[in-house]
Amino acid sequence: MRPLEKITRALRFGILILALPTVGHSAETGRGTVETLQSRLNEGKVDLAYEPSHGYLLGLLQYFKINSASQVLVFSKTSSLTTLISPTTPRAIYFSDNVYVAWIPDSKTIEISEADPAKGARFYTLSQKKKHVAIVKEQPQECLGCHQSSHTQWVTGHLMMSVHTTTDGHVISRVAGYADGHRSPLSVRWGGWYVTGTTLHDFHLGNMLPSDLFPVNEKKSFSGISLTSLKRKIDTSRYPMPTSDIVALMVMEHQVRMQNLIAAFTQTSQEIISSTHAGERATLSALTNSDGFNYALSSLLEYMLFRDEYELKGTVRGTSDFAKKFSNLGPRDHFGRSLRDFDLHRHIFRYPCSYLVYASGLRKAPGIATTLLWRRLGNILQGVDRSPPWDTMGSAEKKAVFEILMDTNQSFANVIRADQISGNDRLGKKFDVTDETSGPYDRTDLRPIAIKNPESNSNLARR
C-alpha cells in the first residue's frame, strides 16, 4: 500500500498519527541540541573554538549555526548575572529557531537555552575558562522563578520583557500595556534594550534611560530614540557586532511567544492523551472535547497566522544583514516564496504565517494532535472555516500561505491531500477569488505577479 493510501485510510477512520520530516527546512536539521553538543565534546567529536576576547562565544555561534547579526543587546538587569549587566556593558543575545546564546563581557559563563516543547525551555551555562573539554551544565531550577508564569503560558518558556530602568539598569517596573510577542504597539516595546534601526512615523522605548524620558507626544520622540550606531552608548569593539538590530528584535519577540504557545499545545495534548486509557477513537474524542486542548489549539493558530499582530505605521529598517540572511534560510515554494520573507512596512512578514510552522517542536507534539492542527489550519486557509478571527484574512493571502505550505511542509501536505481524497472536513474546495482584500495578485490564478513598485505594494495581500 502506498504511503498516501495508508494516510487516506487512516483519515477515514478519523485518526492519523504522523511522524514525518518537514521537507526543505534546514535550519534545525543535523546538529542542534545542547545535550548533543556536550556528548560530542565528551567524545572528542567537536572542539569549540576559543579566543581571548569572547571565550567560547564565537565557537558556540558557529556550532549552532547562529547568525552573529542576530545580536540584540539588553541593558536592564533581567538576568541572574545582574552585577555584570549595565547600560555600558549590556547582555548580548544571539538566536536561531530554537537555541539562544547570551554573553556579557568579562563574564565567567555563557548562558545557553533551547526551546523544547515536550519538556519546556532548557537552560544551561558554559564555563568561559579554557579547558581541554568545555563543560555545559544544566540549570534546572534557578530560572523557573521568571520563566514559568502566565507570560510563558504556564510552561517553562522563554521570556522577553519591556521595562523601565534606573540609570544603571535596575528594573523600576514593567512597561504598562506591553504584551509579549508581535501584539504590542512599538510605543511600549523594548524598554531596557538597545535598538539600532529606524521606524517611520513611529517610536519605541529602546535606548532610553530615565534622563531621556519626555512626553511621547513631543516631536522629539520620533527622532530621539532612533539610533543607527551605539558608539556613543557602549564600546562596540567588545562585541562581535556593533548593532542591536531592530528587525532581529522583532523576529525574536515573535518567536519567543510562538515557541511558548507550541509548548503549551504540545504539553496540553500529552497530558490529555496520557490520561486517556483507551483506543484511538477515545483519544480523538478526548482531545476534540477538551476545552484546554481547543484553547491551546486556537491560541496557537491565531498567533501563528498573525491575527493579533500590531500594524506598523511605516517602514522599519535594520542596521545589519540579519534580515537578508534570515530570509535566505527558506524554505521556498516553486514560486520562490518563503514564510521568512519580510514586509517591514505594515507587517513583520510578507505572508501571514509563522516560519515556526516548520519547528521541531510541532514534530514533537503527539501525532494525533498535530493532525488536528494541520486539519484546522487547512480549513482556515481554504475558506472552510470563516469564523472570527479567520474572517479577517483575505483569500489571496490564504491561498499564498496554503500553496507555500503544500510545497514546503510535508506533514501538513500529507494530511490535506488525504483529506481531499477522503472528503474529510469538506477540504478541496476552490478558493473564492472575489475577496476585495486579495491584494496585488493576478486574479486569473492568484499566482504572484511582478510588483513594479515595491514600496507601495510590499504588503502583498496583507490586511
C-alpha positions in Angstrom: 0.0 0.0 0.0 1.4 3.5 -0.9 2.0 6.0 1.9 -0.7 8.3 0.8 -3.2 5.5 0.6 -2.3 4.5 4.2 -2.8 8.1 5.3 -6.2 8.3 3.5 -7.4 5.0 5.0 -6.4 6.2 8.5 -8.2 9.5 8.0 -11.4 7.8 7.0 -11.4 6.4 10.5 -11.0 9.9 11.9 -7.4 9.4 13.1 -3.9 9.8 11.8 -0.7 9.8 13.7 2.2 11.5 11.8 5.9 11.3 12.4 7.1 12.7 9.2 10.0 15.1 8.4 9.5 18.6 7.1 10.6 19.0 3.5 13.0 21.7 2.6 13.8 23.0 6.1 17.4 23.1 7.0 17.7 25.4 9.9 17.0 22.7 12.6 18.4 19.6 10.9 21.7 18.0 11.8 23.5 19.5 14.8 21.2 21.2 17.3 20.6 20.4 20.9 22.8 21.4 23.8 22.8 17.9 25.1 24.2 16.7 21.8 26.9 19.3 22.0 28.0 18.1 25.4 28.1 14.5 24.2 30.2 15.4 21.2 32.5 17.4 23.4 33.0 14.5 25.7 33.6 12.1 22.8 36.1 14.5 21.2 34.0 14.7 18.1 33.9 18.5 18.3 36.2 21.1 19.5 34.7 24.5 20.3 36.9 27.4 19.1 38.2 29.6 21.9 39.6 33.1 21.7 40.5 35.6 24.4 38.1 38.4 23.6 34.9 36.3 23.7 35.9 32.9 25.0 33.7 30.2 23.5 31.1 32.6 22.2 32.0 32.5 18.5 32.6 28.8 18.6 29.1 28.3 20.0 27.5 30.5 17.3 29.4 28.5 14.7 28.3 25.2 16.1 24.7 26.1 16.4 24.7 27.9 13.1 23.5 31.1 14.7 24.0 34.3 12.7 26.0 36.8 14.7 23.9 39.6 13.1 21.0 38.3 15.3 22.8 40.0 18.2 20.4 42.1 20.3 21.5 44.0 23.4 19.6 44.3 26.7 20.9 46.6 29.4 18.2 46.0 32.0 19.2 43.7 34.9 16.8 41.0 33.9 19.2 38.0 34.2 20.8 36.2 37.1 24.1 37.9 36.1 22.8 41.3 37.3 26.1 42.6 38.6 27.7 42.4 35.1 24.8 43.9 33.1 24.7 47.7 32.8 23.9 50.3 30.1 27.7 50.3 29.3 28.0 46.5 29.3 24.7 45.2 28.0 24.0 41.5 27.7 24.2 40.2 24.1 21.7 37.6 23.0 22.0 35.6 19.8 19.4 33.2 18.5 18.4 30.6 15.9 15.0 29.0 15.5 15.4 27.1 18.7 18.6 28.0 20.5 19.6 31.1 22.4 23.1 32.1 23.5 23.7 35.0 25.9 27.1 36.6 26.6 28.3 39.5 28.7 31.8 41.0 28.5 34.1 39.7 31.4 31.5 37.1 32.5 32.9 33.7 33.6 30.0 31.9 32.0 27.9 31.9 28.8 24.2 31.2 29.1 22.6 28.8 26.6 19.0 27.8 26.3 16.8 25.9 23.9 13.1 25.6 23.2 11.9 22.1 24.0 8.1 21.9 23.7 7.9 18.5 25.4 9.9 19.4 28.5 9.8 23.2 28.4 12.7 25.6 27.8 16.0 24.1 28.9 18.7 26.4 30.5 22.4 25.8 30.6 25.7 27.5 31.4 29.1 27.1 29.8 32.2 28.0 31.7 34.4 30.6 30.0 37.6 29.0 31.4 39.6 27.4 28.7 39.7 23.7 29.3 40.7 20.6 27.4 36.9 19.8 27.2 34.4 22.5 27.6 31.6 21.6 30.1 28.0 22.6 29.7 25.9 22.5 32.9 22.1 22.4 33.0 20.3 24.9 35.4 17.0 23.1 36.1 15.5 25.2 38.9 17.3 28.5 39.1 15.4 30.0 36.1 11.9 28.9 36.8 11.0 31.9 39.0 10.7 34.1 35.9 10.4 31.5 33.1 7.3 29.7 34.3 4.3 32.1 34.6 1.3 33.4 32.8 3.8 35.3 30.5 5.0 31.9 29.3 1.6 30.2 29.0 2.4 28.5 32.3 5.0 26.3 30.6 8.7 26.6 31.2 9.5 29.0 28.4 11.5 32.0 27.3 10.5 35.5 28.2 11.0 38.9 26.6 10.1 42.0 28.6 9.9 45.7 28.2 10.8 47.6 31.4 11.6 51.0 32.8 15.0 51.1 34.4 17.3 53.3 36.6 20.4 54.8 35.0 22.4 51.7 36.0 19.9 49.3 34.5 18.0 48.2 37.6 14.3 47.5 36.9 11.8 50.0 38.2 8.7 48.5 36.7 7.3 46.7 33.7 6.0 48.9 30.9 2.2 49.3 31.2 0.3 48.0 28.2 3.1 45.7 26.9 2.0 42.3 25.7 4.7 39.8 24.7 5.1 38.8 21.1 4.1 40.8 18.0 1.0 42.1 19.6 2.1 45.4 21.2 2.4 48.9 19.7 6.1 49.8 19.2 5.5 52.7 21.6 5.6 50.2 24.5 8.3 47.9 23.2 12.0 47.4 24.1 12.3 49.3 27.3 15.6 48.3 28.7 17.0 47.3 25.3 19.3 48.9 22.8 17.8 49.2 19.3 19.6 50.1 16.1 17.4 50.9 13.1 14.8 53.3 12.1 11.0 53.4 12.2 8.9 55.7 10.0 6.0 57.6 11.8 6.5 55.5 15.0 8.7 55.4 18.1 9.7 52.9 20.8 11.3 52.8 24.2 14.6 51.4 23.2 17.9 53.2 24.0 16.1 55.2 26.7 17.2 55.8 30.3 15.4 58.0 32.9 17.3 61.1 31.7 15.9 60.5 28.2 12.3 60.4 29.2 9.9 63.0 27.8 6.2 63.2 26.8 5.6 60.9 23.9 3.5 63.5 22.1 6.5 65.8 21.6 8.2 65.9 18.2 11.4 64.8 19.8 10.0 61.4 20.4 10.2 60.5 16.8 13.9 61.2 16.5 15.4 60.9 19.9 15.5 57.2 20.2 16.2 56.0 16.6 19.9 55.1 16.6 21.9 53.6 13.7 25.0 53.4 15.9 25.7 52.6 19.5 29.2 54.0 19.7 28.1 56.8 22.0 26.4 54.3 24.3 28.8 51.4 24.6 32.2 50.2 23.5 31.0 48.3 20.4 34.5 46.9 19.8 34.0 44.5 22.7 31.0 42.8 20.9 31.0 40.6 17.8 28.6 43.1 16.1 28.2 46.8 16.7 24.4 46.5 16.4 21.2 45.6 18.2 19.2 45.2 15.0 15.5 46.2 15.2 14.5 43.5 12.8 16.2 40.9 14.8 14.4 42.2 17.9 11.0 41.9 16.1 11.8 38.4 15.0 12.9 37.2 18.4 9.9 38.9 20.0 7.6 37.0 17.7 9.5 33.7 18.1 9.6 33.6 21.9 5.8 33.7 22.3 5.3 31.3 19.4 7.6 28.8 21.0 5.7 29.0 24.3 2.4 28.5 22.5 3.8 25.4 20.7 5.0 24.1 24.1 1.6 24.7 25.7 -0.2 23.0 22.8 2.3 20.0 23.0 2.1 19.6 26.7 -1.7 20.0 26.9 -2.0 17.3 24.2 0.4 15.0 26.0 -1.5 15.3 29.3 -4.9 14.6 27.8 -3.6 11.6 25.8 -1.7 10.1 28.8 -4.9 10.3 30.9 -7.0 8.6 28.3 -6.5 4.8 28.6 -8.5 3.8 25.6 -8.2 3.4 21.8 -7.6 6.0 19.1 -11.3 6.9 18.8 -11.5 7.7 22.5 -8.3 9.7 22.4 -9.6 11.7 19.4 -12.8 12.4 21.3 -10.9 13.4 24.5 -8.9 15.9 22.5 -11.7 17.4 20.5 -14.0 17.7 23.5 -11.3 19.2 25.8 -11.7 22.9 26.5 -8.0 23.0 27.3 -6.9 21.5 24.1 -9.2 23.6 22.0 -8.0 26.8 23.7 -4.3 25.8 23.2 -5.1 25.0 19.5 -7.0 28.2 18.8 -4.4 30.3 20.6 -1.6 28.8 18.6 -3.3 29.2 15.3 -4.4 32.8 16.0 -0.8 33.8 16.8 0.7 31.6 14.0 -1.5 33.4 11.4 -0.7 36.9 12.9 -4.4 37.7 13.6 -3.3 39.7 16.7 -0.3 41.5 15.1 0.3 45.2 15.7 0.1 47.0 12.3 3.2 49.1 11.7 2.8 52.8 10.9 5.6 52.9 8.4 8.8 51.3 7.1 11.2 49.6 9.6 14.8 49.3 8.6 17.6 47.5 10.4 21.3 48.2 10.5 22.8 44.8 9.7 22.4 42.0 7.2 20.2 40.0 9.6 17.1 40.3 7.5 18.8 39.1 4.3 20.4 36.1 6.0 17.3 35.2 7.8 15.2 35.3 4.7 17.7 33.2 2.8 17.1 30.3 5.2 13.9 29.4 3.4 12.4 27.0 2.5 10.9 28.3 -0.7 8.0 27.1 -2.8 8.0 26.6 -6.5 7.2 30.3 -7.0 10.2 31.3 -4.8 8.1 32.4 -1.9 9.1 31.9 1.7 7.4 32.4 5.1 10.7 34.1 6.1 10.2 36.9 3.5 9.9 40.3 5.2 7.4 43.1 4.7 8.5 45.7 7.3 6.1 48.3 6.0 2.8 47.4 7.7 3.7 43.9 9.0 6.8 42.0 10.0 6.5 39.3 7.3 5.1 39.3 3.8 3.0 36.2 4.3 0.9 35.8 7.4 2.1 32.5 8.8 4.9 32.0 11.2 8.1 30.3 9.9 8.0 28.2 13.1 5.3 26.2 11.4 8.4 24.1 10.5 9.7 24.0 14.0 10.9 20.7 15.5 8.5 21.5 18.4 5.5 20.7 16.3 7.1 17.4 15.2 7.4 16.5 18.9 3.8 17.0 19.6 1.6 13.9 19.7 0.8 12.8 16.1 -3.0 12.9 16.6 -2.7 16.5 18.0 -0.6 17.6 15.0 -3.0 16.1 12.6 -5.9 18.1 14.2 -3.7 21.2 14.0 -3.0 20.7 10.3 -6.6 19.9 9.5 -7.9 23.0 11.3 -5.2 25.1 9.5 -6.2 23.7 6.2 -9.9 24.5 6.9 -8.9 28.1 7.6 -6.7 28.6 4.6 -9.1 27.0 2.2 -12.0 29.1 3.4 -14.0 26.3 5.1 -13.7 28.0 8.5 -14.6 31.7 8.1 -15.4 32.3 11.8 -13.6 35.1 13.6 -10.7 35.9 13.6 -10.1 34.0 10.4 -12.6 36.2 8.5 -10.0 39.0 8.6 -7.7 37.1 6.2 -8.1 37.9 2.5 -8.5 35.0 0.1 -5.3 35.8 -1.7 -3.2 35.7 1.4 -4.8 32.5 2.5 -4.1 31.0 -0.9 -0.5 32.1 -0.8 0.2 30.6 2.6 -1.6 27.4 1.6 0.5 27.0 -1.5 3.7 27.7 0.3 2.9 25.1 3.0 1.8 22.5 0.5 5.2 22.9 -1.2 7.4 23.1 1.9 5.7 21.2 4.8 5.3 17.5 4.0 3.4 16.8 7.2 0.8 19.4 6.5 0.6 18.4 2.9 0.0 14.8 3.6 -2.9 15.5 5.9 -4.5 17.9 3.4 -4.1 15.6 0.4 -5.5 12.7 2.3 -8.5 14.8 3.5 -9.1 16.0 -0.1 -9.2 12.4 -1.3 -11.4 11.1 1.6 -13.6 14.2 1.7 -13.0 14.9 5.4 -13.9 18.4 6.6 -15.0 19.5 3.2 -11.4 20.2 2.1 -10.6 20.6 -1.5 -13.0 23.5 -2.2 -11.9 26.1 -4.7 -10.7 29.4 -3.4 -13.0 32.4 -3.5 -11.1 35.0 -5.6 -13.7 37.7 -5.3 -12.5 38.8 -1.9 -11.6 42.5 -2.2 -8.8 42.0 0.3 -6.9 39.8 -2.1 -4.0 42.3 -2.8 -1.6 42.5 -5.7 -2.1 39.1 -7.3 -3.1 38.2 -10.8 -6.9 37.5 -10.4 -6.7 34.8 -13.1 -5.0 32.2 -10.9 -3.7 34.2 -7.9 -0.1 33.4 -8.6 2.3 36.1 -7.6 2.9 38.8 -10.3 5.9 41.1 -10.7 5.5 44.1 -8.5 6.7 47.3 -10.2 6.7 49.5 -7.1 7.9 47.5 -4.0 7.3 50.5 -1.7 3.6 50.8 -2.5 2.8 47.1 -2.9 5.1 45.5 -0.4 2.3 44.2 1.8 1.2 41.6 -0.7 -2.3 40.7 0.3 -1.9 41.6 4.0 -4.8 43.4 5.6 
